[in-house]
Amino acid sequence: MKILGIDPDLHRTAFAIIDENRKVEHVAVSKVPYSLKGTEAVIEQINSCRVILNSICADSSYACIVVEGQETYFGSGKAPPQGIVFLGQMTGVLLALSSLHRAISKTNLFCPKPKQWKGQVPKDIHHKRIQGKVACAKTLVHGGIVDKDWIHIWDAIGLALYGLEKING
């Protein structure tokens, strides 16, 4: 049994596949230049994500797929409302692409908001908790992934763990 977690972002979208034993089987990151903004970034990211989804779904079927939903945040340092709209567009397209692929057409799809799957724990603490729950080595990834990408990868792994918990009850 495999679970796919997807952490959407305009410039770095992460994908993680785990098995029923919480072993991380694969991670990938779709990267778009930071010079692209708004709709341009969304379109470029979706095209890049499509390539990754086609690759990781070609020979696999999934018990569930979890794409992080979006919500607005208030206060300093938070994403602007228009940025959340663009992330929402990406989330919707990723859900649609995921559900249309033949290998996952009968798969459970989940789209939890951040507070639903990780609560309000600071990101660094939450990532340490995720690391303690899975069998993972950074050597399992393929070229092009740098240390700062792991912020998104750990979220994708956390989303996959959320999916595993949902289907196991």
N, CA and C of each residue as an Amber inpcrd file, in Angstrom:
protein
   507
   0.8540000  -1.1800000   0.0000000   0.0000000   0.0000000   0.0000000
   0.8930000   1.2350000   0.0000000   0.5660000   2.1760000  -0.8870000
   1.3320000   3.4140000  -0.9800000   0.4230000   4.6110000  -0.7700000
   0.9970000   5.6370000  -0.1570000   0.2870000   6.8920000   0.0810000
   1.1340000   8.0210000  -0.4800000   0.4890000   8.9370000  -1.1950000
   1.1730000  10.0790000  -1.7970000   0.7580000  11.3530000  -1.0760000
   1.7410000  12.0950000  -0.5820000   1.4960000  13.3940000   0.0300000
   2.0440000  14.4860000  -0.8720000   1.2760000  15.5600000  -1.0550000
   1.6920000  16.6720000  -1.9130000   1.5420000  17.9740000  -1.1430000
   2.6530000  18.7250000  -1.0630000   2.6560000  20.0320000  -0.4080000
   2.7740000  21.1020000  -1.4880000   1.6480000  21.7190000  -1.9090000
   1.7010000  22.6940000  -2.9950000   2.3000000  24.0320000  -2.5740000
   3.0230000  24.6320000  -3.4780000   3.6080000  25.9520000  -3.2780000
   3.8220000  26.5460000  -4.6640000   3.8060000  27.8580000  -4.7610000
   3.9880000  28.4810000  -6.0760000   5.3640000  28.2280000  -6.6640000
   6.3670000  28.0550000  -5.8190000   7.7300000  27.9120000  -6.3300000
   8.3980000  26.5970000  -5.9720000   7.9270000  25.9060000  -4.9660000
   8.4740000  24.6110000  -4.5460000   7.3180000  23.7140000  -4.1120000
   6.9360000  22.7660000  -4.9560000   5.8980000  21.8040000  -4.6010000
   6.5710000  20.4640000  -4.3580000   6.3150000  19.8810000  -3.1850000
   6.9750000  18.6340000  -2.8060000   6.0080000  17.4590000  -2.8830000
   6.5660000  16.3130000  -3.2470000   5.8360000  15.0550000  -3.3440000
   6.5600000  14.0230000  -2.4860000   5.8080000  13.2130000  -1.7500000
   6.4140000  12.1430000  -0.9490000   5.5310000  10.9050000  -1.0270000
   6.1610000   9.7620000  -1.2140000   5.4550000   8.4860000  -1.2380000
   5.9400000   7.6810000  -0.0350000   4.9810000   7.2110000   0.7770000
   5.3190000   6.3270000   1.8890000   4.5370000   5.0280000   1.7250000
   5.0150000   3.9730000   2.4080000   4.2710000   2.7190000   2.4030000
   3.5280000   2.5480000   3.7230000   2.8400000   1.4240000   3.8770000
   2.0280000   1.2010000   5.0790000   2.8640000   1.0700000   6.3450000
   4.1710000   0.8510000   6.1980000   5.0690000   0.7610000   7.3510000
   5.7660000   2.0790000   7.6540000   5.3040000   3.1530000   7.0310000
   5.8490000   4.5060000   7.2160000   7.2550000   4.6550000   6.6480000
   7.5870000   3.8330000   5.6990000   8.8800000   3.9470000   5.0330000
   8.7260000   4.9040000   3.8550000   9.5810000   5.8980000   3.8020000
   9.5450000   6.8430000   2.6920000  10.1960000   6.1690000   1.4890000
   9.4180000   6.0310000   0.4170000   9.9130000   5.3530000  -0.7790000
  10.4840000   6.3110000  -1.8080000   9.9450000   7.5260000  -1.8500000
  10.3950000   8.4640000  -2.8810000   9.9800000   9.8810000  -2.4990000
  10.8190000  10.8380000  -2.8080000  10.4460000  12.2440000  -2.6980000
  10.8830000  12.9670000  -3.9650000  10.1680000  14.0250000  -4.2780000
  10.5060000  14.8470000  -5.4410000  10.0490000  16.2760000  -5.1560000
  10.6840000  17.2270000  -5.8230000  10.3030000  18.6290000  -5.6770000
  10.2150000  19.2570000  -7.0590000   9.0930000  19.9100000  -7.3070000
   8.9130000  20.6860000  -8.5300000   9.3300000  22.1240000  -8.2200000
  10.2680000  22.6290000  -9.0030000  10.8010000  23.9750000  -8.7350000
  10.5030000  24.9150000  -9.8930000  10.0490000  26.1040000  -9.5200000
   9.7430000  27.1620000 -10.4770000  10.5580000  28.3830000 -10.0680000
  11.1220000  29.1210000 -11.0230000  11.9280000  30.3010000 -10.6680000
  11.1320000  31.3050000  -9.8340000  11.7940000  31.8640000  -8.8340000
  11.1460000  32.8730000  -7.9820000  10.8180000  34.1500000  -8.7480000
  11.3840000  34.3090000  -9.9210000  11.0810000  35.4880000 -10.7330000
   9.6540000  35.4370000 -11.2800000   9.0610000  34.2420000 -11.3650000
   7.6790000  34.1130000 -11.8330000   6.7280000  34.3970000 -10.6810000
   5.6880000  35.1460000 -10.9560000   4.7190000  35.5360000  -9.9240000
   3.3050000  35.1890000 -10.3720000   2.4120000  35.0560000  -9.4190000
   0.9910000  34.8990000  -9.6880000   0.6470000  33.7940000 -10.6660000
  -0.1920000  34.1430000 -11.6360000  -0.6770000  33.1670000 -12.6030000
   0.4530000  32.5260000 -13.3870000   1.4870000  33.2840000 -13.7150000
   2.6310000  32.7010000 -14.4300000   3.2750000  31.5840000 -13.6140000
   3.4370000  31.8120000 -12.3330000   4.0220000  30.7890000 -11.4620000
   3.1000000  29.5780000 -11.3600000   1.7920000  29.8210000 -11.2340000
   0.8280000  28.7170000 -11.1420000   0.9230000  27.8390000 -12.3880000
   0.8860000  28.4450000 -13.5610000   0.9070000  27.6740000 -14.8120000
   2.2060000  26.8990000 -14.9570000   3.3270000  27.5340000 -14.6760000
   4.6180000  26.8530000 -14.7730000   4.7110000  25.7090000 -13.7590000
   4.2250000  25.9570000 -12.5450000   4.2690000  24.9230000 -11.5120000
   3.3810000  23.7420000 -11.8740000   2.2000000  24.0010000 -12.3810000
   1.2900000  22.9140000 -12.7770000   1.9270000  22.0710000 -13.8840000
   2.5480000  22.7160000 -14.8580000   3.2120000  21.9550000 -15.9290000
   4.3310000  21.0820000 -15.3610000   5.1000000  21.6180000 -14.4400000
   6.1730000  20.8520000 -13.8140000   5.6170000  19.7150000 -12.9530000
   4.5620000  19.9960000 -12.1960000   3.9460000  18.9640000 -11.3580000
   3.3420000  17.8440000 -12.1940000   2.8020000  18.1810000 -13.3400000
   2.2270000  17.1670000 -14.2300000   3.2920000  16.1500000 -14.6280000
   4.4910000  16.6160000 -14.9260000   5.5840000  15.7180000 -15.3030000
   5.9130000  14.7820000 -14.1370000   5.9980000  15.3340000 -12.9320000
   6.3020000  14.5040000 -11.7600000   5.1830000  13.5080000 -11.4990000
   3.9330000  13.9650000 -11.5410000   2.8100000  13.0490000 -11.3140000
   2.7910000  11.9240000 -12.3450000   3.0420000  12.2430000 -13.6030000
   3.0820000  11.1970000 -14.6260000   4.1770000  10.1930000 -14.3300000
   5.2940000  10.6660000 -13.8410000   6.4180000   9.7910000 -13.5300000
   6.1220000   8.9010000 -12.3200000   5.6430000   9.4820000 -11.2380000
   5.4590000   8.6830000 -10.0220000   4.1730000   7.8590000 -10.0470000
   3.2640000   8.1500000 -10.9600000   2.0210000   7.3950000 -11.0310000
   2.0380000   6.3390000 -12.1390000   3.0750000   6.3310000 -12.9550000
   3.1150000   5.4320000 -14.1120000   3.0210000   3.9610000 -13.7130000
   3.7180000   3.5730000 -12.6730000   3.7680000   2.1580000 -12.2950000
   3.2160000   1.8840000 -10.9100000   2.4850000   2.8060000 -10.3600000
   2.0310000   2.6430000  -8.9800000   0.5540000   2.9450000  -8.8520000
  -0.0510000   2.3320000  -7.8570000  -1.3960000   2.7240000  -7.4430000
  -1.2960000   3.1340000  -5.9810000  -2.1990000   3.9760000  -5.5540000
  -2.1260000   4.5640000  -4.2260000  -3.4070000   4.3040000  -3.4510000
  -3.2550000   4.0220000  -2.1650000  -4.4140000   3.8600000  -1.2960000
  -5.0770000   5.2070000  -1.0450000  -4.2630000   6.2640000  -1.0020000
  -4.8180000   7.6030000  -0.8880000  -3.7810000   8.6410000  -1.3050000
  -4.2920000   9.7870000  -1.6470000  -3.4750000  10.9370000  -1.9970000
  -3.9550000  12.0950000  -1.1320000  -2.9840000  12.8110000  -0.5540000
  -3.3060000  13.9380000   0.3140000  -2.6260000  15.1840000  -0.2450000
  -3.4240000  16.1800000  -0.6060000  -2.9150000  17.4650000  -1.0740000
  -3.3050000  18.4990000  -0.0230000  -2.3220000  19.2390000   0.4760000
  -2.6250000  20.2120000   1.5170000  -3.5920000  21.2700000   1.0060000
  -4.6640000  21.4830000   1.7540000  -5.6020000  22.5510000   1.4520000
  -5.0310000  23.8860000   1.9120000  -5.7160000  24.9440000   1.6190000
  -5.2160000  26.2820000   1.9350000  -6.2060000  27.0110000   2.8240000
  -5.6820000  27.9370000   3.5950000  -6.5250000  28.8050000   4.4040000
  -5.8200000  30.1410000   4.5790000  -6.5840000  31.1550000   4.9210000
  -5.9880000  32.4760000   5.0970000  -5.4320000  32.6130000   6.5000000
  -4.3920000  33.4140000   6.6100000  -3.7500000  33.6880000   7.8840000
  -3.7150000  35.1990000   8.0770000  -3.7880000  35.6220000   9.3150000
  -3.7580000  37.0440000   9.5950000  -2.5700000  37.3600000  10.4920000
  -2.0270000  38.5430000  10.3450000  -0.8880000  38.9510000  11.1540000
   0.3310000  39.1750000  10.2840000   1.3610000  39.7060000  10.8840000
   2.5660000  40.0050000  10.1200000   3.2930000  38.7350000   9.7150000
   3.9490000  38.7870000   8.5570000   4.7370000  37.6620000   8.0830000
   3.9210000  36.5520000   7.4580000   2.6400000  36.7210000   7.3240000
   1.7860000  35.6880000   6.7460000   1.5780000  35.9580000   5.2620000
   1.1710000  34.9230000   4.5540000   0.9570000  35.0400000   3.1110000
  -0.1720000  36.0280000   2.8130000  -0.0030000  36.8460000   1.7760000
  -1.0690000  37.7810000   1.4090000  -2.2650000  37.0130000   0.8420000
  -3.4730000  37.5620000   0.9930000  -4.6640000  36.8650000   0.5040000
  -4.5700000  36.4450000  -0.9640000  -4.0240000  37.2920000  -1.8320000
  -3.9270000  36.9240000  -3.2370000  -3.0040000  35.7130000  -3.4270000
  -1.9660000  35.6160000  -2.6140000  -1.0870000  34.4520000  -2.6820000
  -1.8270000  33.1730000  -2.3220000  -2.7320000  33.2560000  -1.3500000
  -3.5390000  32.0960000  -0.9700000  -4.4710000  31.7020000  -2.1160000
  -4.9930000  32.6860000  -2.8440000  -5.8290000  32.3840000  -4.0120000
  -5.0290000  31.5800000  -5.0330000  -3.8060000  31.9910000  -5.3220000
  -2.9760000  31.2590000  -6.2780000  -2.6660000  29.8490000  -5.7670000
  -2.3720000  29.7150000  -4.4730000  -2.1310000  28.3820000  -3.9090000
  -3.3940000  27.5230000  -3.9840000  -4.5380000  28.1410000  -3.7660000
  -5.8040000  27.4220000  -3.8970000  -6.0170000  26.9120000  -5.3080000
  -5.6620000  27.7250000  -6.2990000  -5.7620000  27.2780000  -7.6900000
  -4.8730000  26.0600000  -7.9210000  -3.6480000  26.1250000  -7.4210000
  -2.7290000  24.9990000  -7.5780000  -3.2600000  23.7560000  -6.8950000
  -3.7770000  23.9120000  -5.6840000  -4.3230000  22.7750000  -4.9490000
  -5.4320000  22.1110000  -5.7460000  -6.3340000  22.9080000  -6.2880000
  -7.4330000  22.3650000  -7.0860000  -6.9480000  21.6110000  -8.3130000
  -5.9920000  22.1790000  -9.0090000  -5.4830000  21.5090000 -10.2050000
  -4.7530000  20.2240000  -9.8280000  -3.9660000  20.2440000  -8.7420000
  -3.2750000  19.0270000  -8.3090000  -4.2640000  17.9300000  -7.9230000
  -5.3470000  18.2980000  -7.2500000  -6.3760000  17.3060000  -6.9340000
  -6.9890000  16.7400000  -8.2020000  -7.2690000  17.6040000  -9.1670000
  -7.8560000  17.1450000 -10.4270000  -6.8900000  16.2410000 -11.1920000
  -5.6490000  16.6590000 -11.3170000  -4.6560000  15.8310000 -12.0150000
  -4.5030000  14.4850000 -11.3270000  -4.4690000  14.4880000 -10.0060000
  -4.3070000  13.2470000  -9.2550000  -5.4760000  12.3090000  -9.4880000
  -6.6770000  12.8410000  -9.4620000  -7.8540000  11.9840000  -9.5910000
  -8.0550000  11.4870000 -11.0170000  -7.4830000  12.1510000 -12.0030000
  -7.6560000  11.7370000 -13.3900000  -6.6640000  10.6690000 -13.8370000
  -5.5900000  10.5130000 -13.1220000  -4.5850000   9.5410000 -13.5390000
  -5.1260000   8.1300000 -13.3700000  -4.8930000   7.2700000 -14.3540000
  -5.4830000   5.9290000 -14.3410000  -5.0710000   5.1040000 -13.1290000
  -3.8440000   5.2870000 -12.6410000  -3.3650000   4.4940000 -11.5110000
  -4.0130000   4.9090000 -10.1980000  -4.6410000   6.0610000 -10.1740000
  -5.2110000   6.5300000  -8.9200000  -6.6560000   6.9650000  -9.0500000
  -7.3230000   6.5020000 -10.0930000  -8.6860000   6.9620000 -10.3450000
  -9.6770000   6.5150000  -9.2720000  -9.3830000   5.4370000  -8.5420000
 -10.2930000   4.9670000  -7.5000000  -9.6820000   5.1660000  -6.1130000
  -8.8400000   6.1330000  -5.9940000  -8.1150000   6.3950000  -4.7570000
  -8.8550000   7.3930000  -3.8870000  -8.6960000   7.2350000  -2.5820000
  -9.2110000   8.2360000  -1.6470000  -8.3930000   9.5100000  -1.7990000
  -9.0660000  10.6290000  -1.9300000  -8.3990000  11.9310000  -1.9960000
  -8.7510000  12.7190000  -0.7430000  -7.7320000  13.3110000  -0.1030000
  -7.9420000  14.1580000   1.0600000  -7.2870000  15.5060000   0.8070000
  -7.9010000  16.5490000   1.3370000  -7.3720000  17.9030000   1.1700000
  -7.5060000  18.6560000   2.5020000  -6.7290000  18.2440000   3.5100000
  -6.8510000  18.8850000   4.8230000  -6.1900000  20.2560000   4.8650000
  -6.7840000  21.1480000   5.6320000  -6.1410000  22.4330000   5.8930000
  -4.9600000  22.1910000   6.8300000  -3.9870000  23.0860000   6.8280000
  -2.7980000  22.8800000   7.6750000  -3.1190000  22.5510000   9.1320000
  -4.0540000  23.2650000   9.7330000  -4.3740000  23.0270000  11.1460000
  -4.9610000  21.6390000  11.3810000  -5.5930000  21.0640000  10.3490000
  -6.1810000  19.7320000  10.4910000  -5.1190000  18.6400000  10.5660000
  -4.0400000  18.8020000   9.8370000  -3.0570000  17.7070000   9.7920000
  -1.8190000  17.9650000  10.6370000  -1.5320000  19.2290000  10.9750000
  -0.3440000  19.4680000  11.7860000  -0.5890000  20.3550000  13.0040000
  -1.7980000  20.7980000  13.1760000  -2.1010000  21.6430000  14.3250000
  -1.4180000  22.9960000  14.2260000  -1.0870000  23.5740000  15.3710000
  -0.4640000  24.8920000  15.3920000   0.9580000  24.8470000  15.9270000
   1.5780000  23.6920000  15.8200000   2.9490000  23.5100000  16.2830000
   3.8980000  24.2170000  15.3140000   4.9290000  24.8950000  15.8030000
   5.8990000  25.5250000  14.8950000   6.5090000  24.4970000  13.9360000
   6.8000000  24.9530000  12.7210000   7.2610000  24.0800000  11.6480000
   8.4720000  23.2390000  12.0350000   9.4610000  23.8190000  12.6850000
  10.6680000  23.0500000  13.0070000  10.3700000  21.9140000  13.9860000
   9.5000000  22.1560000  14.9400000   9.1230000  21.1160000  15.9010000
   8.3000000  20.0370000  15.2020000   7.3780000  20.4760000  14.3570000
   6.5410000  19.5060000  13.6410000   7.3950000  18.6230000  12.7280000
   8.3720000  19.1920000  12.0550000   9.2420000  18.4060000  11.1740000
  10.0430000  17.3740000  11.9680000  10.4870000  17.7100000  13.1540000
  11.1980000  16.7440000  14.0050000  10.2660000  15.5920000  14.3900000
   9.0160000  15.8960000  14.6440000   8.0410000  14.8480000  14.9650000
   7.8300000  13.9230000  13.7680000   7.7300000  14.4960000  12.5880000
   7.5720000  13.6880000  11.3720000   8.7870000  12.7840000  11.1930000
   9.9750000  13.3550000  11.3590000  11.2090000  12.5760000  11.2020000
  11.2400000  11.3900000  12.1540000  10.6730000  11.5490000  13.3400000
  10.6440000  10.4660000  14.3090000   9.6430000   9.3750000  13.9750000
   8.7220000   9.6420000  13.0650000   7.6730000   8.6790000  12.7230000
   7.9780000   7.8520000  11.4780000   8.9780000   8.2420000  10.6980000
   9.2210000   7.5580000   9.4220000  10.6360000   7.0160000   9.3260000
  10.7790000   6.0380000   8.4430000  12.1030000   5.5360000   8.0810000
  12.4940000   6.2700000   6.8110000  13.5020000   7.1180000   6.9020000
  13.8640000   7.9510000   5.7610000  15.3360000   8.3040000   5.8350000
  15.9710000   8.2810000   4.7000000  17.3460000   8.7550000   4.5870000
  17.4040000   9.7280000   3.4270000  18.1170000  10.8240000   3.6070000
  18.1890000  11.8100000   2.5410000  18.8440000  11.2540000   1.2860000
  19.4870000  10.1070000   1.3980000  20.1190000   9.5090000   0.2300000
  19.1120000   8.9020000  -0.7370000  17.8450000   8.7640000  -0.3300000
  16.8680000   8.1500000  -1.2200000  16.3900000   9.0900000  -2.3190000
  16.7440000  10.3440000  -2.2380000  16.2530000  11.3100000  -3.2120000
  17.1970000  11.3860000  -4.4040000  16.6600000  11.9190000  -5.4630000
  17.4300000  12.0510000  -6.6890000  17.9330000  13.4790000  -6.8400000
  18.8120000  13.6980000  -7.7760000  19.4760000  14.9810000  -7.9720000
  18.5590000  16.1780000  -7.9940000  19.1330000  17.3120000  -7.6650000
  18.4090000  18.5660000  -7.7510000  17.7530000  19.0120000  -6.4650000
  17.7430000  18.1710000  -5.4370000  17.1300000  18.5580000  -4.1750000
  18.2120000  19.1050000  -3.2550000  17.9390000  20.2980000  -2.7340000
  18.8850000  20.9500000  -1.8330000  18.2690000  21.0310000  -0.4370000
  19.0790000  21.4020000   0.5500000  18.6090000  21.4060000   1.9370000
  17.3300000  22.2080000   2.1460000  17.2030000  23.3850000   1.5100000
  16.0050000  24.1970000   1.7520000  14.7350000  23.5490000   1.1990000
  14.8750000  22.5920000   0.2830000  13.7090000  21.8720000  -0.2430000
  13.0830000  20.9690000   0.8140000  13.8740000  20.5800000   1.8180000
  13.3650000  19.6600000   2.8380000  12.2610000  20.2800000   3.6790000
  12.1660000  21.5960000   3.7300000  11.0410000  22.2480000   4.4260000
   9.7340000  21.7720000   3.8020000   9.6960000  21.7080000   2.4880000
   8.4920000  21.2730000   1.7700000   8.3730000  19.7500000   1.7680000
   9.5000000  19.0560000   1.6470000   9.4710000  17.5880000   1.6170000
   8.9290000  17.0300000   2.9270000   9.3830000  17.5800000   4.0710000
   8.8690000  17.0800000   5.3480000   7.3680000  17.3070000   5.4600000
   6.8680000  18.4170000   4.9240000   5.4170000  18.6320000   4.9230000
   4.7190000  17.5920000   4.0400000   5.2770000  17.2800000   2.8770000
   4.6800000  16.2630000   2.0020000   4.6700000  14.8980000   2.6990000
   5.7530000  14.5720000   3.4060000   5.8010000  13.3110000   4.1550000
   4.7500000  13.3360000   5.2720000   4.6340000  14.4710000   5.9670000
   3.6190000  14.6050000   7.0120000   2.2060000  14.4410000   6.4770000
   1.9530000  14.9760000   5.3000000   0.6430000  14.8150000   4.6650000
   0.3810000  13.3520000   4.3260000   1.3990000  12.6480000   3.8450000
   1.2390000  11.2220000   3.5520000   0.9400000  10.4460000   4.8410000
   1.6100000  10.7920000   5.9380000   1.3210000  10.1500000   7.2290000
  -0.1180000  10.4080000   7.6630000  -0.5900000  11.6350000   7.4490000
  -1.9840000  11.9710000   7.7500000  -2.9190000  11.0540000   6.9530000
  -2.6080000  10.8520000   5.6690000  -3.4230000   9.9700000   4.8340000
  -3.4170000   8.5330000   5.3430000  -2.2490000   8.0570000   5.7520000
  -2.1430000   6.6950000   6.2970000  -3.0340000   6.5530000   7.5390000
  -2.9950000   7.5500000   8.4040000  -3.8430000   7.5110000   9.6120000
  -5.3370000   7.5460000   9.2570000  -5.7010000   8.3390000   8.2430000
  -7.1050000   8.4300000   7.8310000  -7.6280000   7.0840000   7.3050000
  -6.8280000   6.4120000   6.4840000  -7.3510000   5.1590000   5.8990000
  -7.2450000   3.9880000   6.8690000  -6.3560000   4.0870000   7.8590000
  -6.2480000   3.0220000   8.8630000  -7.2220000   3.2160000  10.0300000
  -7.8660000   4.3870000  10.0380000  -8.8540000   4.6720000  11.0860000
  -8.2060000   5.0380000  12.3330000
